[in-house]
């Protein structure tokens, strides 16, 4: 299978760039951080020596640069469709004019839930029991904990790994530090403790 990056089926998310102090756009395919949809799967015949699963052609225009004085830079990452990532920390920087061949090695870790020592959470089973709602990974679970305090105190979303709706974003001009607004200062420490407990309860995926 030889595929160009699908324009119609791509997902648009947003990530905060600490270096530029701004929000940048990410393009993904087969991303299912939230929602009820199932990931797209393909049957692979590993008996074939050379098998192309995916092909992406990138042609960046100068007009796409938010800061024209900077050079083009693309970050690329392959990850679980259920796990949000930050491409600046979890991805690889690609150089313009190069062709990259990426070999994928699949591995599985089989963990067991409580009372076993690994004490993992089967997020997929929990997602199905909850009528296909809720987190489908540990990272999404943690992000939901952060989103709750963000919406309560700021009325928008911040401290998230990936944001799916740009209209709900907190403006970078408002500051991304953990300084609560006046309406949240009274019970902010209690909210913060609740958030940390919520994050601690997000166990590793089974």
N, C-alpha and C positions, 0 to 999 in steps of 0.2 A: 504494500500500500504506500503510495507516494502522495502526500497531501500538502497543499499550500495552506498557510494559516487561515482558518475559516473566518471570514469577516462577519457572516451572519450569526454564527454560533459563539462568538467570543464574549467573554465576560469583562466588564469594565469595573475595576476597583481602584481605590485611592490609598496611597501610603504616604506617611509623613517623612520627609527627608530632613534629618537632623542637621546636615551640613549646610543646606541652602535655607533651612527654616521655612519650608513651604511644602505644599501637598503636590505630589506627582501622580500621574495616571499610570495604571498597570493594565495590561491586556492579557487575558488568560483564556484557555479553552478547557471545557470539561471541569469547571470549578463549581463546587456545590457546598459552599460554606453554610448557607442557610437555604430554606425552601424545602419543598417536598419532592423534588426531582431526583432521579437516580443517575449515577454517573454512566457515561457511555463506555461500553467495553467492547473489545475486539478479540477474536480468536487468533492466536499467533502460532504458526508452525515453526517451532524452533529447530526442526531438522534442516531448514534452509540456512546456509552459511551466512548469506547477506540478506538481511530483511530490514527494510526501511519502514519504521512505524509512522514517522512524522517528518515533514519537511517544512521549514519556515524560511521565507524570504523577507528580509528587512531592508527597506529602502527609505531612509529618513531624509526628510526635506529640511532645509535650513529654517523654514517658517515654523516648524514644529518645536523649535527650541524656545523655551520660556525666557531664557537668558542668552541672547544671541552671541555674547562674547565667550561663551563656553563651548567646548568641543562636544560632538555627539557622544553619548554614552548610553549603552543598553545593558541592562542587567537581566540575566536569564536564570531560571530555576525550574526544576522538575520536582514536584511534590505531590502529596496526597490530595485528591479533590476535596477532602473535608478539612484540610489544615490550612489556615491562613498563614502567610509568611511575609517577612519584610525582605524584598529582593536586595536591598542594600547590605544586609547582614547575612542573609541565607542564600543569596544568588551569586552568580559569577559575572564579572564585567567582561563584555565582549568587545573586541577591537573591530573597527570598521575595515571593510575590504578583505576580511578573512572568511574562510569556510570552516565550519566546525562540524566534526562528526562525534556524536555522543553515544557511548555504549552504556546500556542500562543493565544493571544486575539486580534481580528481584530477590529479596530476602524476607523471611517472616519470623517474628518473635511471638511465641505463644505464651501469654501470661494468663494467670488465673485470678478471679475476683476474690474478695473476702469470703472465707477466713484465711485464705492462703497468703503467704508473705508478700507476694507481688501486689496484691490488693488493687487490681486494676478495675476499670469500668468498661463495660461493653456499651459504648455510646450508640452503636448502630441498633442494637436490640432495644435500648432505652428510647431511641428516636422513633422506632416503629411502635412501641407500646404507647407513646405519647401522641399518637395520630400524626406521625411524621413532623413533629415540632421539637425544638430544642437543639442543643449542641450535638455535633457528630464527631467531635474530637476534643482532646484536652485543651488545646490552644483556643478553640472557639468557646469552650466552657469558661476559660479564664477571661476572654474578651467580653463575654456577656456580663461577668461580674464587674468589670471596669465600666462597661456601658451603662449599667444601672446607676452607679454613683455619678457618672458623667451627665446623664439625662436629668437626674434629680437636682444637681447643683448648677449645671451650666445650661441645661435645656438643649444641648446638642451632644454630638459624639466626639470624644477624644480619648487618647490613651489606647486606641484600638490598633491591632496589627494591620488589618485590611478593612477599609470602609467601603460599603457597597452603594451607599446613597450620598452623593456629593451635597445634596440639599440639607442633609442632617449634620454635615461637618461643622465643627467649631472652627472659626476663622483662625488661622495661624497668627494673625495680628493681635488676637486676644491673649496670646501666650499659651504655651502648652505645659508649663510647669504646674505642679500640684498645689496651687494656691487657691483656696476656695473663695467664691464670691461671698458677699455679706450675708445673703439669705441662707447660706449653708454653714457658716462659721460656728453657730451655736451647737449643732449636733454633728459637726464634721468628723470629729475623732471617732464617734460612735459609728458613723457611716463608713469611715476608713477601716475600722476594725471588722465590721461586717463584710467589707469587700475582701480583706485579707483572708478571713475565714472561708468565704466563698471560693476564693482562688485555691486555698489549701484543700478544699473538698473536691477539686477537679483532679481526679486521679488519672494515671496514665492509661492509654487505650489498651484493651485486651487484644 
